[in-house]
Amino acid sequence: MAVHGEQVAFHGGYGEERDRLARGELTETSVEPTDVGLLTLPEGAAPGRRRVVSRGSRIYVRADPFTAWGVFDLSS
């Protein structure tokens, strides 16, 4: 999960949805969905085996062979 102001992004799911990236806006009592897509590597491919860490507005992804981190930044 990444949060920036009123925006939020959730990464993950099960099976075919494991690369899902769901975005929404925070309200006082819920999250209103705004967009759903797929998290991809810079060249457009699915990450495959990976490690994911989130902090603040960023979701960090380190895909196999685990030599470099990619960053999805909700604030940009």
All heavy atoms as a GROMACS GRO file, in nm:
protein
  582
    1MET      N    1   0.084  -0.117   0.000
    1MET     CA    2   0.000   0.000   0.000
    1MET      C    3   0.089   0.123   0.000
    1MET      O    4   0.191   0.127   0.068
    1MET     CB    5  -0.090   0.000   0.124
    1MET     CG    6  -0.177   0.121   0.132
    1MET     SD    7  -0.300   0.115   0.263
    1MET     CE    8  -0.200   0.136   0.406
    2ALA      N    9   0.048   0.224  -0.078
    2ALA     CA   10   0.115   0.354  -0.079
    2ALA      C   11   0.009   0.462  -0.058
    2ALA      O   12  -0.103   0.449  -0.106
    2ALA     CB   13   0.186   0.375  -0.212
    3VAL      N   14   0.047   0.568   0.014
    3VAL     CA   15  -0.047   0.676   0.042
    3VAL      C   16   0.021   0.809   0.015
    3VAL      O   17   0.136   0.831   0.051
    3VAL     CB   18  -0.093   0.672   0.190
    3VAL    CG1   19  -0.188   0.787   0.220
    3VAL    CG2   20  -0.157   0.539   0.223
    4HIS      N   21  -0.055   0.899  -0.051
    4HIS     CA   22  -0.007   1.036  -0.075
    4HIS      C   23  -0.128   1.129  -0.067
    4HIS      O   24  -0.215   1.127  -0.154
    4HIS     CB   25   0.060   1.047  -0.211
    4HIS     CG   26   0.106   1.186  -0.242
    4HIS    ND1   27   0.212   1.244  -0.178
    4HIS    CD2   28   0.058   1.277  -0.328
    4HIS    CE1   29   0.229   1.365  -0.225
    4HIS    NE2   30   0.137   1.388  -0.315
    5GLY      N   31  -0.135   1.206   0.041
    5GLY     CA   32  -0.250   1.296   0.060
    5GLY      C   33  -0.379   1.215   0.065
    5GLY      O   34  -0.395   1.127   0.147
    6GLU      N   35  -0.471   1.244  -0.027
    6GLU     CA   36  -0.600   1.174  -0.035
    6GLU      C   37  -0.594   1.052  -0.126
    6GLU      O   38  -0.693   0.982  -0.142
    6GLU     CB   39  -0.707   1.271  -0.088
    6GLU     CG   40  -0.724   1.396  -0.006
    6GLU     CD   41  -0.788   1.370   0.129
    6GLU    OE1   42  -0.885   1.292   0.134
    6GLU    OE2   43  -0.741   1.427   0.229
    7GLN      N   44  -0.479   1.025  -0.188
    7GLN     CA   45  -0.466   0.914  -0.282
    7GLN      C   46  -0.406   0.792  -0.212
    7GLN      O   47  -0.323   0.805  -0.123
    7GLN     CB   48  -0.374   0.952  -0.396
    7GLN     CG   49  -0.423   1.068  -0.480
    7GLN     CD   50  -0.322   1.098  -0.588
    7GLN    OE1   51  -0.283   1.010  -0.663
    7GLN    NE2   52  -0.277   1.223  -0.592
    8VAL      N   53  -0.450   0.674  -0.258
    8VAL     CA   54  -0.398   0.548  -0.204
    8VAL      C   55  -0.383   0.449  -0.319
    8VAL      O   56  -0.459   0.454  -0.416
    8VAL     CB   57  -0.490   0.494  -0.092
    8VAL    CG1   58  -0.626   0.460  -0.144
    8VAL    CG2   59  -0.429   0.377  -0.021
    9ALA      N   60  -0.283   0.362  -0.310
    9ALA     CA   61  -0.264   0.255  -0.409
    9ALA      C   62  -0.238   0.125  -0.336
    9ALA      O   63  -0.162   0.122  -0.239
    9ALA     CB   64  -0.147   0.288  -0.503
   10PHE      N   65  -0.300   0.019  -0.382
   10PHE     CA   66  -0.283  -0.115  -0.326
   10PHE      C   67  -0.223  -0.204  -0.433
   10PHE      O   68  -0.271  -0.206  -0.546
   10PHE     CB   69  -0.418  -0.174  -0.282
   10PHE     CG   70  -0.488  -0.093  -0.177
   10PHE    CD1   71  -0.584   0.000  -0.213
   10PHE    CD2   72  -0.458  -0.110  -0.044
   10PHE    CE1   73  -0.651   0.073  -0.116
   10PHE    CE2   74  -0.523  -0.037   0.054
   10PHE     CZ   75  -0.620   0.055   0.017
   11HIS      N   76  -0.121  -0.279  -0.397
   11HIS     CA   77  -0.057  -0.371  -0.492
   11HIS      C   78  -0.083  -0.513  -0.449
   11HIS      O   79  -0.073  -0.546  -0.332
   11HIS     CB   80   0.094  -0.346  -0.498
   11HIS     CG   81   0.166  -0.451  -0.576
   11HIS    ND1   82   0.233  -0.552  -0.514
   11HIS    CD2   83   0.176  -0.472  -0.709
   11HIS    CE1   84   0.286  -0.631  -0.608
   11HIS    NE2   85   0.252  -0.585  -0.726
   12GLY      N   86  -0.114  -0.599  -0.546
   12GLY     CA   87  -0.122  -0.741  -0.520
   12GLY      C   88  -0.260  -0.800  -0.534
   12GLY      O   89  -0.357  -0.731  -0.560
   13GLY      N   90  -0.263  -0.928  -0.519
   13GLY     CA   91  -0.384  -1.008  -0.530
   13GLY      C   92  -0.343  -1.153  -0.540
   13GLY      O   93  -0.228  -1.188  -0.520
   14TYR      N   94  -0.437  -1.238  -0.576
   14TYR     CA   95  -0.411  -1.381  -0.586
   14TYR      C   96  -0.425  -1.427  -0.730
   14TYR      O   97  -0.504  -1.372  -0.807
   14TYR     CB   98  -0.506  -1.460  -0.497
   14TYR     CG   99  -0.486  -1.432  -0.351
   14TYR    CD1  100  -0.566  -1.342  -0.283
   14TYR    CD2  101  -0.382  -1.494  -0.281
   14TYR    CE1  102  -0.546  -1.316  -0.149
   14TYR    CE2  103  -0.362  -1.469  -0.148
   14TYR     CZ  104  -0.444  -1.379  -0.082
   14TYR     OH  105  -0.423  -1.353   0.051
   15GLY      N  106  -0.347  -1.528  -0.766
   15GLY     CA  107  -0.357  -1.587  -0.900
   15GLY      C  108  -0.326  -1.486  -1.009
   15GLY      O  109  -0.223  -1.420  -1.007
   16GLU      N  110  -0.418  -1.470  -1.103
   16GLU     CA  111  -0.398  -1.380  -1.216
   16GLU      C  112  -0.394  -1.233  -1.176
   16GLU      O  113  -0.352  -1.149  -1.254
   16GLU     CB  114  -0.508  -1.402  -1.320
   16GLU     CG  115  -0.503  -1.538  -1.387
   16GLU     CD  116  -0.615  -1.557  -1.486
   16GLU    OE1  117  -0.684  -1.460  -1.521
   16GLU    OE2  118  -0.634  -1.672  -1.530
   17GLU      N  119  -0.437  -1.202  -1.055
   17GLU     CA  120  -0.439  -1.063  -1.010
   17GLU      C  121  -0.320  -1.025  -0.922
   17GLU      O  122  -0.319  -0.922  -0.858
   17GLU     CB  123  -0.570  -1.034  -0.936
   17GLU     CG  124  -0.690  -1.044  -1.026
   17GLU     CD  125  -0.816  -0.995  -0.959
   17GLU    OE1  126  -0.818  -0.985  -0.834
   17GLU    OE2  127  -0.912  -0.969  -1.030
   18ARG      N  128  -0.215  -1.106  -0.923
   18ARG     CA  129  -0.102  -1.079  -0.833
   18ARG      C  130  -0.024  -0.954  -0.870
   18ARG      O  131   0.048  -0.899  -0.789
   18ARG     CB  132  -0.009  -1.198  -0.824
   18ARG     CG  133   0.069  -1.226  -0.950
   18ARG     CD  134   0.146  -1.353  -0.936
   18ARG     NE  135   0.256  -1.353  -1.032
   18ARG     CZ  136   0.372  -1.406  -1.011
   18ARG    NH1  137   0.394  -1.468  -0.897
   18ARG    NH2  138   0.466  -1.401  -1.100
   19ASP      N  139  -0.038  -0.904  -0.993
   19ASP     CA  140   0.028  -0.780  -1.035
   19ASP      C  141  -0.068  -0.661  -1.036
   19ASP      O  142  -0.035  -0.554  -1.088
   19ASP     CB  143   0.089  -0.797  -1.175
   19ASP     CG  144   0.200  -0.901  -1.175
   19ASP    OD1  145   0.279  -0.902  -1.079
   19ASP    OD2  146   0.207  -0.980  -1.270
   20ARG      N  147  -0.187  -0.678  -0.980
   20ARG     CA  148  -0.288  -0.572  -0.980
   20ARG      C  149  -0.238  -0.451  -0.900
   20ARG      O  150  -0.177  -0.462  -0.795
   20ARG     CB  151  -0.417  -0.625  -0.918
   20ARG     CG  152  -0.528  -0.519  -0.913
   20ARG     CD  153  -0.650  -0.572  -0.846
   20ARG     NE  154  -0.613  -0.618  -0.712
   20ARG     CZ  155  -0.684  -0.703  -0.642
   20ARG    NH1  156  -0.793  -0.754  -0.688
   20ARG    NH2  157  -0.644  -0.738  -0.521
   21LEU      N  158  -0.269  -0.334  -0.953
   21LEU     CA  159  -0.242  -0.207  -0.885
   21LEU      C  160  -0.373  -0.130  -0.884
   21LEU      O  161  -0.420  -0.085  -0.989
   21LEU     CB  162  -0.134  -0.128  -0.959
   21LEU     CG  163  -0.085  -0.002  -0.891
   21LEU    CD1  164  -0.016  -0.035  -0.759
   21LEU    CD2  165   0.008   0.075  -0.980
   22ALA      N  166  -0.436  -0.122  -0.768
   22ALA     CA  167  -0.565  -0.055  -0.754
   22ALA      C  168  -0.543   0.080  -0.687
   22ALA      O  169  -0.478   0.088  -0.584
   22ALA     CB  170  -0.661  -0.140  -0.672
   23ARG      N  171  -0.598   0.184  -0.749
   23ARG     CA  172  -0.586   0.320  -0.693
   23ARG      C  173  -0.721   0.369  -0.646
   23ARG      O  174  -0.824   0.329  -0.698
   23ARG     CB  175  -0.529   0.414  -0.798
   23ARG     CG  176  -0.388   0.376  -0.838
   23ARG     CD  177  -0.334   0.463  -0.946
   23ARG     NE  178  -0.323   0.600  -0.897
   23ARG     CZ  179  -0.260   0.696  -0.963
   23ARG    NH1  180  -0.203   0.671  -1.078
   23ARG    NH2  181  -0.254   0.817  -0.914
   24GLY      N  182  -0.719   0.458  -0.548
   24GLY     CA  183  -0.843   0.513  -0.496
   24GLY      C  184  -0.818   0.644  -0.422
   24GLY      O  185  -0.704   0.689  -0.409
   25GLU      N  186  -0.928   0.704  -0.378
   25GLU     CA  187  -0.921   0.827  -0.299
   25GLU      C  188  -0.981   0.801  -0.162
   25GLU      O  189  -1.086   0.738  -0.150
   25GLU     CB  190  -0.997   0.939  -0.370
   25GLU     CG  191  -0.929   0.985  -0.496
   25GLU     CD  192  -0.992   1.109  -0.555
   25GLU    OE1  193  -1.066   1.180  -0.482
   25GLU    OE2  194  -0.968   1.135  -0.673
   26LEU      N  195  -0.913   0.852  -0.059
   26LEU     CA  196  -0.960   0.835   0.078
   26LEU      C  197  -1.074   0.931   0.106
   26LEU      O  198  -1.071   1.047   0.068
   26LEU     CB  199  -0.846   0.864   0.176
   26LEU     CG  200  -0.727   0.770   0.172
   26LEU    CD1  201  -0.615   0.824   0.259
   26LEU    CD2  202  -0.767   0.631   0.216
   27THR      N  203  -1.177   0.880   0.173
   27THR     CA  204  -1.284   0.964   0.226
   27THR      C  205  -1.280   0.949   0.378
   27THR      O  206  -1.194   0.879   0.430
   27THR     CB  207  -1.422   0.921   0.172
   27THR    OG1  208  -1.457   0.794   0.228
   27THR    CG2  209  -1.423   0.913   0.020
   28GLU      N  210  -1.373   1.010   0.447
   28GLU     CA  211  -1.374   0.997   0.593
   28GLU      C  212  -1.400   0.855   0.640
   28GLU      O  213  -1.353   0.814   0.746
   28GLU     CB  214  -1.478   1.091   0.653
   28GLU     CG  215  -1.434   1.235   0.656
   28GLU     CD  216  -1.522   1.318   0.746
   28GLU    OE1  217  -1.572   1.265   0.847
   28GLU    OE2  218  -1.538   1.436   0.714
   29THR      N  219  -1.474   0.775   0.560
   29THR     CA  220  -1.512   0.642   0.606
   29THR      C  221  -1.473   0.529   0.512
   29THR      O  222  -1.495   0.412   0.546
   29THR     CB  223  -1.665   0.635   0.625
   29THR    OG1  224  -1.729   0.666   0.501
   29THR    CG2  225  -1.710   0.733   0.732
   30SER      N  226  -1.415   0.560   0.395
   30SER     CA  227  -1.385   0.452   0.301
   30SER      C  228  -1.280   0.495   0.199
   30SER      O  229  -1.232   0.607   0.202
   30SER     CB  230  -1.512   0.408   0.228
   30SER     OG  231  -1.556   0.512   0.142
   31VAL      N  232  -1.250   0.403   0.110
   31VAL     CA  233  -1.165   0.430  -0.006
   31VAL      C  234  -1.253   0.417  -0.129
   31VAL      O  235  -1.316   0.313  -0.150
   31VAL     CB  236  -1.047   0.332  -0.016
   31VAL    CG1  237  -0.969   0.355  -0.144
   31VAL    CG2  238  -0.957   0.344   0.105
   32GLU      N  239  -1.262   0.521  -0.210
   32GLU     CA  240  -1.340   0.519  -0.333
   32GLU      C  241  -1.248   0.481  -0.448
   32GLU      O  242  -1.154   0.554  -0.479
   32GLU     CB  243  -1.404   0.656  -0.359
   32GLU     CG  244  -1.504   0.698  -0.254
   32GLU     CD  245  -1.624   0.604  -0.247
   32GLU    OE1  246  -1.670   0.556  -0.351
   32GLU    OE2  247  -1.670   0.580  -0.133
   33PRO      N  248  -1.272   0.365  -0.513
   33PRO     CA  249  -1.186   0.322  -0.624
   33PRO      C  250  -1.186   0.422  -0.739
   33PRO      O  251  -1.290   0.477  -0.773
   33PRO     CB  252  -1.249   0.190  -0.668
   33PRO     CG  253  -1.336   0.147  -0.555
   33PRO     CD  254  -1.380   0.271  -0.485
   34THR      N  255  -1.068   0.446  -0.798
   34THR     CA  256  -1.058   0.536  -0.912
   34THR      C  257  -0.999   0.469  -1.035
   34THR      O  258  -1.029   0.508  -1.147
   34THR     CB  259  -0.972   0.661  -0.880
   34THR    OG1  260  -0.842   0.619  -0.840
   34THR    CG2  261  -1.036   0.744  -0.770
   35ASP      N  262  -0.914   0.368  -1.017
   35ASP     CA  263  -0.847   0.306  -1.131
   35ASP      C  264  -0.788   0.171  -1.090
   35ASP      O  265  -0.747   0.155  -0.975
   35ASP     CB  266  -0.734   0.398  -1.179
   35ASP     CG  267  -0.674   0.358  -1.311
   35ASP    OD1  268  -0.742   0.291  -1.390
   35ASP    OD2  269  -0.558   0.393  -1.336
   36VAL      N  270  -0.785   0.078  -1.183
   36VAL     CA  271  -0.720  -0.051  -1.160
   36VAL      C  272  -0.635  -0.081  -1.282
   36VAL      O  273  -0.678  -0.064  -1.396
   36VAL     CB  274  -0.823  -0.165  -1.140
   36VAL    CG1  275  -0.752  -0.300  -1.127
   36VAL    CG2  276  -0.907  -0.139  -1.018
   37GLY      N  277  -0.512  -0.122  -1.259
   37GLY     CA  278  -0.422  -0.156  -1.368
   37GLY      C  279  -0.327  -0.265  -1.324
   37GLY      O  280  -0.350  -0.333  -1.223
   38LEU      N  281  -0.219  -0.281  -1.400
   38LEU     CA  282  -0.118  -0.381  -1.368
   38LEU      C  283   0.015  -0.312  -1.343
   38LEU      O  284   0.053  -0.219  -1.415
   38LEU     CB  285  -0.102  -0.479  -1.484
   38LEU     CG  286  -0.221  -0.568  -1.514
   38LEU    CD1  287  -0.193  -0.654  -1.637
   38LEU    CD2  288  -0.254  -0.657  -1.395
   39LEU      N  289   0.085  -0.358  -1.242
   39LEU     CA  290   0.220  -0.310  -1.214
   39LEU      C  291   0.314  -0.381  -1.310
   39LEU      O  292   0.313  -0.504  -1.320
   39LEU     CB  293   0.259  -0.341  -1.070
   39LEU     CG  294   0.393  -0.286  -1.025
   39LEU    CD1  295   0.385  -0.134  -1.014
   39LEU    CD2  296   0.432  -0.344  -0.891
   40THR      N  297   0.392  -0.304  -1.385
   40THR     CA  298   0.488  -0.361  -1.480
   40THR      C  299   0.626  -0.304  -1.456
   40THR      O  300   0.641  -0.199  -1.394
   40THR     CB  301   0.446  -0.332  -1.626
   40THR    OG1  302   0.444  -0.190  -1.645
   40THR    CG2  303   0.310  -0.391  -1.658
   41LEU      N  304   0.725  -0.372  -1.509
   41LEU     CA  305   0.862  -0.323  -1.506
   41LEU      C  306   0.875  -0.212  -1.610
   41LEU      O  307   0.790  -0.198  -1.698
   41LEU     CB  308   0.958  -0.437  -1.535
   41LEU     CG  309   0.956  -0.552  -1.434
   41LEU    CD1  310   1.044  -0.666  -1.481
   41LEU    CD2  311   0.997  -0.504  -1.297
   42PRO      N  312   0.982  -0.129  -1.604
   42PRO     CA  313   0.997  -0.018  -1.699
   42PRO      C  314   0.987  -0.058  -1.846
   42PRO      O  315   0.936   0.018  -1.927
   42PRO     CB  316   1.135   0.038  -1.666
   42PRO     CG  317   1.156   0.006  -1.522
   42PRO     CD  318   1.088  -0.128  -1.503
   43GLU      N  319   1.032  -0.180  -1.880
   43GLU     CA  320   1.023  -0.223  -2.020
   43GLU      C  321   0.886  -0.278  -2.055
   43GLU      O  322   0.863  -0.319  -2.168
   43GLU     CB  323   1.133  -0.324  -2.052
   43GLU     CG  324   1.126  -0.454  -1.976
   43GLU     CD  325   1.194  -0.451  -1.840
   43GLU    OE1  326   1.249  -0.347  -1.800
   43GLU    OE2  327   1.190  -0.554  -1.772
   44GLY      N  328   0.792  -0.281  -1.960
   44GLY     CA  329   0.655  -0.322  -1.986
   44GLY      C  330   0.620  -0.464  -1.947
   44GLY      O  331   0.504  -0.504  -1.955
   45ALA      N  332   0.718  -0.543  -1.907
   45ALA     CA  333   0.693  -0.683  -1.870
   45ALA      C  334   0.639  -0.693  -1.728
   45ALA      O  335   0.663  -0.606  -1.644
   45ALA     CB  336   0.822  -0.764  -1.882
   46ALA      N  337   0.569  -0.802  -1.700
   46ALA     CA  338   0.526  -0.831  -1.563
   46ALA      C  339   0.648  -0.864  -1.478
   46ALA      O  340   0.743  -0.923  -1.528
   46ALA     CB  341   0.428  -0.948  -1.564
   47PRO      N  342   0.648  -0.828  -1.350
   47PRO     CA  343   0.767  -0.850  -1.266
   47PRO      C  344   0.804  -0.995  -1.242
   47PRO      O  345   0.919  -1.024  -1.212
   47PRO     CB  346   0.732  -0.783  -1.134
   47PRO     CG  347   0.610  -0.705  -1.156
   47PRO     CD  348   0.545  -0.754  -1.279
   48GLY      N  349   0.713  -1.090  -1.251
   48GLY     CA  350   0.747  -1.229  -1.218
   48GLY      C  351   0.779  -1.241  -1.070
   48GLY      O  352   0.720  -1.173  -0.988
   49ARG      N  353   0.875  -1.326  -1.034
   49ARG     CA  354   0.917  -1.337  -0.893
   49ARG      C  355   0.973  -1.204  -0.848
   49ARG      O  356   1.056  -1.145  -0.916
   49ARG     CB  357   1.023  -1.446  -0.878
   49ARG     CG  358   0.968  -1.584  -0.884
   49ARG     CD  359   1.071  -1.686  -0.844
   49ARG     NE  360   1.140  -1.645  -0.724
   49ARG     CZ  361   1.259  -1.689  -0.687
   49ARG    NH1  362   1.322  -1.777  -0.760
   49ARG    NH2  363   1.316  -1.647  -0.576
   50ARG      N  364   0.930  -1.157  -0.732
   50ARG     CA  365   0.975  -1.026  -0.685
   50ARG      C  366   0.958  -1.012  -0.535
   50ARG      O  367   0.888  -1.090  -0.472
   50ARG     CB  368   0.900  -0.915  -0.753
   50ARG     CG  369   0.757  -0.901  -0.700
   50ARG     CD  370   0.662  -0.903  -0.810
   50ARG     NE  371   0.524  -0.900  -0.778
   50ARG     CZ  372   0.443  -0.991  -0.823
   50ARG    NH1  373   0.488  -1.092  -0.890
   50ARG    NH2  374   0.315  -0.982  -0.800
   51ARG      N  375   1.021  -0.908  -0.485
   51ARG     CA  376   1.003  -0.865  -0.346
   51ARG      C  377   0.944  -0.725  -0.353
   51ARG      O  378   0.987  -0.642  -0.433
   51ARG     CB  379   1.137  -0.864  -0.274
   51ARG     CG  380   1.195  -1.003  -0.263
   51ARG     CD  381   1.323  -1.004  -0.184
   51ARG     NE  382   1.368  -1.142  -0.171
   51ARG     CZ  383   1.474  -1.190  -0.232
   51ARG    NH1  384   1.548  -1.112  -0.309
   51ARG    NH2  385   1.508  -1.316  -0.217
   52VAL      N  386   0.844  -0.698  -0.268
   52VAL     CA  387   0.777  -0.568  -0.270
   52VAL      C  388   0.778  -0.510  -0.129
   52VAL      O  389   0.748  -0.579  -0.031
   52VAL     CB  390   0.631  -0.583  -0.318
   52VAL    CG1  391   0.560  -0.449  -0.317
   52VAL    CG2  392   0.627  -0.644  -0.458
   53VAL      N  393   0.814  -0.381  -0.121
   53VAL     CA  394   0.815  -0.308   0.005
   53VAL      C  395   0.750  -0.172  -0.022
   53VAL      O  396   0.775  -0.110  -0.125
   53VAL     CB  397   0.960  -0.286   0.056
   53VAL    CG1  398   0.960  -0.204   0.183
   53VAL    CG2  399   1.030  -0.418   0.077
   54SER      N  400   0.667  -0.126   0.070
   54SER     CA  401   0.601   0.004   0.054
   54SER      C  402   0.639   0.095   0.170
   54SER      O  403   0.656   0.051   0.283
   54SER     CB  404   0.450  -0.013   0.053
   54SER     OG  405   0.410  -0.095  -0.052
   55ARG      N  406   0.651   0.223   0.137
   55ARG     CA  407   0.678   0.324   0.240
   55ARG      C  408   0.628   0.458   0.187
   55ARG      O  409   0.669   0.501   0.080
   55ARG     CB  410   0.826   0.331   0.272
   55ARG     CG  411   0.856   0.426   0.386
   55ARG     CD  412   1.002   0.413   0.428
   55ARG     NE  413   1.016   0.449   0.566
   55ARG     CZ  414   1.011   0.366   0.668
   55ARG    NH1  415   0.989   0.240   0.648
   55ARG    NH2  416   1.028   0.409   0.791
   56GLY      N  417   0.538   0.521   0.261
   56GLY     CA  418   0.485   0.650   0.220
   56GLY      C  419   0.413   0.641   0.086
   56GLY      O  420   0.324   0.559   0.068
   57SER      N  421   0.455   0.724  -0.009
   57SER     CA  422   0.390   0.728  -0.140
   57SER      C  423   0.451   0.631  -0.239
   57SER      O  424   0.411   0.629  -0.355
   57SER     CB  425   0.399   0.870  -0.196
   57SER     OG  426   0.534   0.904  -0.223
   58ARG      N  427   0.546   0.550  -0.197
   58ARG     CA  428   0.619   0.464  -0.291
   58ARG      C  429   0.600   0.315  -0.266
   58ARG      O  430   0.593   0.270  -0.152
   58ARG     CB  431   0.768   0.496  -0.284
   58ARG     CG  432   0.797   0.636  -0.328
   58ARG     CD  433   0.942   0.667  -0.318
   58ARG     NE  434   0.966   0.802  -0.367
   58ARG     CZ  435   1.078   0.865  -0.352
   58ARG    NH1  436   1.179   0.807  -0.287
   58ARG    NH2  437   1.093   0.987  -0.400
   59ILE      N  438   0.597   0.241  -0.378
   59ILE     CA  439   0.600   0.096  -0.375
   59ILE      C  440   0.729   0.055  -0.446
   59ILE      O  441   0.749   0.089  -0.563
   59ILE     CB  442   0.478   0.034  -0.446
   59ILE    CG1  443   0.348   0.074  -0.374
   59ILE    CG2  444   0.491  -0.118  -0.454
   59ILE    CD1  445   0.222   0.029  -0.444
   60TYR      N  446   0.817  -0.012  -0.374
   60TYR     CA  447   0.947  -0.054  -0.427
   60TYR      C  448   0.935  -0.201  -0.470
   60TYR      O  449   0.886  -0.283  -0.394
   60TYR     CB  450   1.056  -0.042  -0.322
   60TYR     CG  451   1.076   0.098  -0.271
   60TYR    CD1  452   1.006   0.145  -0.161
   60TYR    CD2  453   1.166   0.184  -0.334
   60TYR    CE1  454   1.026   0.274  -0.113
   60TYR    CE2  455   1.186   0.312  -0.287
   60TYR     CZ  456   1.115   0.357  -0.178
   60TYR     OH  457   1.134   0.484  -0.131
   61VAL      N  458   0.983  -0.231  -0.591
   61VAL     CA  459   0.976  -0.367  -0.644
   61VAL      C  460   1.116  -0.411  -0.686
   61VAL      O  461   1.183  -0.342  -0.762
   61VAL     CB  462   0.881  -0.374  -0.766
   61VAL    CG1  463   0.875  -0.515  -0.820
   61VAL    CG2  464   0.743  -0.323  -0.729
   62ARG      N  465   1.158  -0.526  -0.635
   62ARG     CA  466   1.286  -0.584  -0.676
   62ARG      C  467   1.255  -0.719  -0.739
   62ARG      O  468   1.222  -0.815  -0.670
   62ARG     CB  469   1.378  -0.599  -0.556
   62ARG     CG  470   1.521  -0.628  -0.598
   62ARG     CD  471   1.616  -0.604  -0.486
   62ARG     NE  472   1.620  -0.723  -0.401
   62ARG     CZ  473   1.706  -0.738  -0.302
   62ARG    NH1  474   1.791  -0.644  -0.273
   62ARG    NH2  475   1.705  -0.848  -0.231
   63ALA      N  476   1.264  -0.724  -0.872
   63ALA     CA  477   1.228  -0.845  -0.947
   63ALA      C  478   1.350  -0.935  -0.965
   63ALA      O  479   1.465  -0.890  -0.959
   63ALA     CB  480   1.170  -0.806  -1.082
   64ASP      N  481   1.321  -1.064  -0.988
   64ASP     CA  482   1.425  -1.163  -1.014
   64ASP      C  483   1.509  -1.115  -1.132
   64ASP      O  484   1.453  -1.072  -1.231
   64ASP     CB  485   1.356  -1.296  -1.046
   64ASP     CG  486   1.449  -1.416  -1.040
   64ASP    OD1  487   1.564  -1.400  -0.997
   64ASP    OD2  488   1.404  -1.525  -1.077
   65PRO      N  489   1.640  -1.106  -1.123
   65PRO     CA  490   1.734  -1.172  -1.033
   65PRO      C  491   1.768  -1.090  -0.908
   65PRO      O  492   1.873  -1.112  -0.847
   65PRO     CB  493   1.856  -1.192  -1.120
   65PRO     CG  494   1.858  -1.074  -1.209
   65PRO     CD  495   1.711  -1.044  -1.236
   66PHE      N  496   1.682  -0.999  -0.868
   66PHE     CA  497   1.696  -0.925  -0.743
   66PHE      C  498   1.822  -0.840  -0.735
   66PHE      O  499   1.888  -0.833  -0.632
   66PHE     CB  500   1.686  -1.020  -0.623
   66PHE     CG  501   1.565  -1.107  -0.626
   66PHE    CD1  502   1.576  -1.244  -0.642
   66PHE    CD2  503   1.438  -1.052  -0.618
   66PHE    CE1  504   1.464  -1.325  -0.647
   66PHE    CE2  505   1.325  -1.133  -0.624
   66PHE     CZ  506   1.339  -1.268  -0.638
   67THR      N  507   1.856  -0.773  -0.845
   67THR     CA  508   1.977  -0.690  -0.848
   67THR      C  509   1.947  -0.541  -0.844
   67THR      O  510   2.037  -0.462  -0.818
   67THR     CB  511   2.060  -0.720  -0.974
   67THR    OG1  512   1.977  -0.699  -1.089
   67THR    CG2  513   2.110  -0.863  -0.973
   68ALA      N  514   1.823  -0.500  -0.871
   68ALA     CA  515   1.789  -0.357  -0.872
   68ALA      C  516   1.644  -0.338  -0.826
   68ALA      O  517   1.560  -0.424  -0.847
   68ALA     CB  518   1.809  -0.300  -1.012
   69TRP      N  519   1.619  -0.223  -0.766
   69TRP     CA  520   1.483  -0.187  -0.722
   69TRP      C  521   1.419  -0.097  -0.825
   69TRP      O  522   1.480  -0.005  -0.876
   69TRP     CB  523   1.489  -0.112  -0.590
   69TRP     CG  524   1.524  -0.195  -0.472
   69TRP    CD1  525   1.649  -0.213  -0.418
   69TRP    CD2  526   1.436  -0.272  -0.391
   69TRP    NE1  527   1.642  -0.297  -0.310
   69TRP    CE2  528   1.513  -0.335  -0.292
   69TRP    CE3  529   1.299  -0.295  -0.394
   69TRP    CZ2  530   1.457  -0.418  -0.195
   69TRP    CZ3  531   1.243  -0.378  -0.298
   69TRP    CH2  532   1.323  -0.438  -0.200
   70GLY      N  533   1.290  -0.122  -0.855
   70GLY     CA  534   1.207  -0.030  -0.931
   70GLY      C  535   1.115   0.041  -0.835
   70GLY      O  536   1.088  -0.010  -0.725
   71VAL      N  537   1.068   0.160  -0.872
   71VAL     CA  538   0.984   0.238  -0.779
   71VAL      C  539   0.859   0.287  -0.851
   71VAL      O  540   0.867   0.346  -0.959
   71VAL     CB  541   1.062   0.360  -0.725
   71VAL    CG1  542   0.974   0.441  -0.631
   71VAL    CG2  543   1.189   0.318  -0.656
   72PHE      N  544   0.743   0.261  -0.790
   72PHE     CA  545   0.617   0.324  -0.830
   72PHE      C  546   0.591   0.432  -0.726
   72PHE      O  547   0.585   0.404  -0.607
   72PHE     CB  548   0.502   0.223  -0.830
   72PHE     CG  549   0.367   0.289  -0.841
   72PHE    CD1  550   0.320   0.332  -0.963
   72PHE    CD2  551   0.289   0.309  -0.728
   72PHE    CE1  552   0.197   0.395  -0.974
   72PHE    CE2  553   0.167   0.372  -0.736
   72PHE     CZ  554   0.120   0.414  -0.859
   73ASP      N  555   0.579   0.558  -0.770
   73ASP     CA  556   0.559   0.668  -0.678
   73ASP      C  557   0.423   0.731  -0.703
   73ASP      O  558   0.399   0.789  -0.810
   73ASP     CB  559   0.670   0.772  -0.692
   73ASP     CG  560   0.672   0.872  -0.577
   73ASP    OD1  561   0.570   0.886  -0.508
   73ASP    OD2  562   0.776   0.936  -0.558
   74LEU      N  563   0.335   0.720  -0.607
   74LEU     CA  564   0.199   0.773  -0.618
   74LEU      C  565   0.199   0.925  -0.626
   74LEU      O  566   0.106   0.983  -0.679
   74LEU     CB  567   0.118   0.725  -0.497
   74LEU     CG  568  -0.031   0.747  -0.497
   74LEU    CD1  569  -0.096   0.683  -0.619
   74LEU    CD2  570  -0.091   0.691  -0.370
   75SER      N  571   0.302   0.991  -0.577
   75SER     CA  572   0.304   1.138  -0.577
   75SER      C  573   0.343   1.197  -0.712
   75SER      O  574   0.331   1.316  -0.732
   75SER     CB  575   0.398   1.189  -0.469
   75SER     OG  576   0.533   1.161  -0.501
   76SER      N  577   0.391   1.113  -0.806
   76SER     CA  578   0.433   1.169  -0.936
   76SER      C  579   0.328   1.149  -1.043
   76SER      O  580   0.233   1.083  -1.030
   76SER     CB  581   0.563   1.110  -0.982
   76SER     OG  582   0.562   0.970  -0.981
   0.00000   0.00000   0.00000
